[in-house]
Each structure stands twice: as C-alpha cells, then as structure tokens.
Amino acid sequence: MRRHYGWVMLLTVSFTEIFSWGVLYYGFSVFLLPMHQTLGWSPAWLAGGFSLALLTSGVLAIPAGRWFDRHGTRAAMTAGSLLASAVLWAWAHVSEPWHYGLVMVGLGAAHALVLYEPAFVIVATWFQRQRGRALTVLTFFGALASAVGIPLCAWLVERLGWRAALESLALLIALTTVIPHALVLRRRPADIGLAVDGVAAVAAAPAEASRDFAGAVRDRGFWGLSLAFGASQFATVAMTVQLIPVLVARGQSAAAAAAVAGLFGLMSLLGRVLLGPLVDRVSQRALTAGLLVLQLLGLLALAAAPVAVGAYGYIALFGIGSGTLTIVRAALLAVRYGPAHYGAINGALGAVLTAARTAAPLAAGVLVARAGGHDALLLALAAALGIGLVALWRAGPG
C-alpha cells in the first residue's frame, strides 16, 4: 500500500511550523530592545503590540475555523504565509506608533492562519487511529521552533540590524512556507480516493460522529473543557513571565534562575515524546486530568520545597504537563466533537485560550503587587488548576 498522503502533508506542515512559530511568535521578543533603542517608543507599547496580535488572533479564530471546515487549509495557510511575509516586510519599515499597531494586527491575523489551529484541522481530518502519533510528530517539530527562531532572529539582528533582519525573515517565510502550503496541502482524504489513516475509502473504519458548531457551544461539557484548558494556559503564561522573579526572590542568582527557566522547553518536548503516544491508547479525558495534576504538583513543589528542589521539581512536572496538554487538547476535541466542524469548534476553544493567555501577564503582576509576594500567585494558580480539574470532571466523558 502506498504511503498515507496524510503523513506527507503532516511532515510538510511540521516543517513549516518551525519557521512560522519560530519567527512569528518566539522571535518577537528579540526585536523589542533594538526597536526601543532606535525609535524611543515606550517598552510598554512595544510589548503591548504582542497582546494586540494575540487579541486579533483570538477574534479571528472562529471565522478562520469555519473557513478551514468549509474549504480546507490549503488556501488559508498559503494566504496566511503570504500575509506573514508582507507583515514582516512592513514591520521593517515602521516609523510611527500607529504603523506598528497595524503591523501587530496583521501579525495576529497571520497567527490565526498558519500556526497550530489549521495544522490541528489537518490532523483531525486525515487521521483517526493514528491521531495521537500524528499530533506528537507535529508538536515535536513545533517545540523546536523556539530553539531555531530565537537564535536565528538574534543572529540576524546582530549582523544586519533589526530592520534588515525583518526583511530577511520576510523572504525566509516566503521561501519556506508559501510554496509548501500551496503545492502539498489537500482538503480531505476523499479528494484523492482515500479515507482517514490512508486506507482505501471502501475499506475505511466507521466515520466518527460529528457535532456542528452550534451544538458544541451549547454543550455544557465544551465550556468545562474550555475552563480546564484555559486554567492551564493562564498558569503557563503567568509562570513564563514570573518564574525568574520567583526564583530570584527566593535567593537564586538571575543567571541560575534563567538556566532553570531555559529547561522548560526541554521538559515540554520530553513530555510530548514520552506521553504523546498515550493519546491513542487511553482516555484523553483521564490523560488531561493527569496532566493538570502534574502542573498543580509542580506549582506546589515550587511553593513549598527548598528552592533548588522546588525549582527543578516545578520545571519537570509543570513542563511535562503543559507541553503534553497541547497534544491531548487537540485529540480530545476531535474525539468528542468529530472532524466535520472541528475548525470552528477548535476556533471557539482557541478564542477562550487566547483570552487566558492575554490576561495572564497583567493579572499575575497585579496579584504579586497586591499580595506583596509570589507565594499568593503560586497558590492562586494551583487553585485555578484545581477548578479546572473540577470543570473537566463535570464536563463528562462526551
């Protein structure tokens, strides 16, 4: 039997996600300081631009998901890659704060069209029995994006300056993502005479039942899942911002704290490799609960254990839990609601998660300032994950 074309598509998108995530998401922070030094704009405005991008991505999540469901991902991801390239080029030539604001809106639109959401639609549409394996492969490559994107962006800025670096990245995105998306992606297996998992259509496994978008968002369980995954995202982003200050406040040097924080991506990747295959073998709901418990235990270890033990315990437990939840979330949604309207339903969940990510840095900072320390933050995030576990349980098996 010929190789399942879904794997060809998946490996192609996995490759393009390295550059899309690496440049459009992780590379953003590299440009803040040189832009401040050149343009003199407020650091708050520059950093807030990314919040604007995230907000735009969240607003567009549902309409983009509806497009993926009706027309597939080929045109959207190709257009999103072209938009990303144009946005980077425009970013290189900003001269007024409002120019920068428009660029960040465009960056958010590109996020909605080329990051994980359309890639998850591909997995939900082309895979069923091998869905967990496909998600593990996709997110494994995605986890490499920060290791590729941040050093690449920093090297280009150092060698060329930030404006020329952005121009170079615009060309890189055009070359590495536009052509693969345009040439390789297809809408659904039936278009080439196959069913999910690459088998002949006449020998396909029974199709998964699907619920439409309206039925999904009326389902109390959907909002239970949204609260559970939203609590995880909120805690993850809050701790991304606050981990180094927590460790420094507890007596570690800034360099040691940064070294510990740098292990988060490695633990996330390790979790996806070790636990990702379980998605096809055990209940995704039970696996989600276990991963939320790992995150909660990591926070409690950081709050209660001696500083070194707590720091490494947190990184191991929280990192594995957070990284693997990316895979499980996509699989759980596909199993519960089916592939037919997956894009729109995943977009609705993505909008909730974007709101959680956007609010987390500000809320965490306010809590630390008002409570007079970081212990209250750690306990509050642990409580949020506990609420998420309750919401997951009340969501039912689906």
Secondary structure by P-SEA (a helix, b strand, c coil): ccccaaaaaaaaaaaaaaaaaaccccccccaaaaaaaaccccaaaaaaaaaaaaaaaaaaaaaaaaaaaccccaaaaaaaaaaaaaaaaaaaccccaaaaaaaaaaaaaaaacccaaaaaaaaaaccccaaaaaaaaaaaaaaacccccaaaaaaaaacccaaaaaaaaaaaaaaccaaaaaccccccccccccccccccccccccccccccaaaaaacaaaaaaaaaaaaaaaaaaaaaacaaaaaaaacccaaaaaaaaaaaaaaaaaaaaacccccccccaaaaaaaaaaaaaaaaaaaacccaaaaaaaaaaaaaaaaaaaaaaaaaaaaaaccccaaaaaaaaaaaaaaaaaaacaaaaaaaaaaaccaaaaaaaaaaaaaaaaaaaaacccc
